[in-house]
């Protein structure tokens, strides 16, 4: 427990963190990797380059400071981050390194404003915050290992099938190399793949949503090849998977994780909306719904630029054909000539109101601008926030301005 004075000091620093938080976390990561380059084997290098991880950490630090006397208020956020930590292999021994570096970054950015009293208070607070994360993660490691077919850390899987789903998207079927059972998962969860492409000094780790319902003797991930663009280089891992990985390749995988999951305890209508490769968790949810709740009213809406980039189209059409309580729609931003779709352009509120039930649970995933559009449309439609669920690919962000 923290003493009242420490709590007072930490809370008083919130306005300063709101101004300087991104600078502090950017400095933190620079110092961390300079002093402990081995940690580059854990962190997503692309998110570092794009500033996503720095922003996510700054938001987490601000939230922890604001709730330092009631950390239970941010327990959902703690659990969300802890899920990713467990999947990445973050261990208790990493926390002292992070704490020492964070305090040094605060001192460097704030200078004389970071008085010994403030740094001392933050040292105490970090200890409490770290203990909270460690406690949650210890439980998660144990649970992942103890469930039937579960394991701790990374386990070898063999690519048993590689199927091209569109011009840019390919599915990989992963079977355990040891031939043993694999743990089940909830629709919407992901697995984590660790690779070291030729020429790369460090391992690269990526989370990939599972794109089929649980219960198979394999896991399936469906990956978009991230080609180079003006504002970003090609994706190291996605390019490696598409170009260097084939049937028979062995990949290291950590057990399923994630808190973006379909609530199967409800029976109200559900609307699933995906943009691009954001269909991966949606397809897992859709297959689960048609198998386990075939009487539940389901609407599936998918948006793509055009048909050549529309993955798993045949699968969705087949599910729709055989399940009378499922309706599916396609929106193409720029459909080719004579290319069928239910809407051209972008998904908007008037069209959503035509095809979806406002009393449903809504789940959606895709690029952040796409999700922001859907989120704002649902709020304008007066859909309660407790019935709106979404997943970011990468560090958590915000859809609210």
Secondary structure, DSSP 8 states (H G I E B T S, - for coil): ---HHHHHHHHHTHHHHHHHHHHHHHHHHHHHHHH-GGGGGTS-HHHHHHTHHHHHHHHHHHHHHHTTT-GGGGHHHHHHHHHHHHHHT--HHHHHHHHHHHHHHHHHHHGGGS-HHHHHHHHHHHHHHHHHHHHHHHHHHHHHHHSTT--SSEEEEEEEEEEE-SSSEEEEEEEETT--------TT-EEEEEE--TT-SS-EEEEEEB-S-S-SSSEEEEEE----BTTB---HHHHHHHHH--TT-EEEEEEEE-S----TT--S-EEEEEEGGGHHHHHHHHHHHHHH-TTS-EEEEEEESSGGG-TTHHHHHHHHHH-TTEEEEEEETT--TT---SEES---HHHHHHHS-TTSEEEEES-HHHHHHHHHHHHHTT--GGGEEEE-SSS---S--
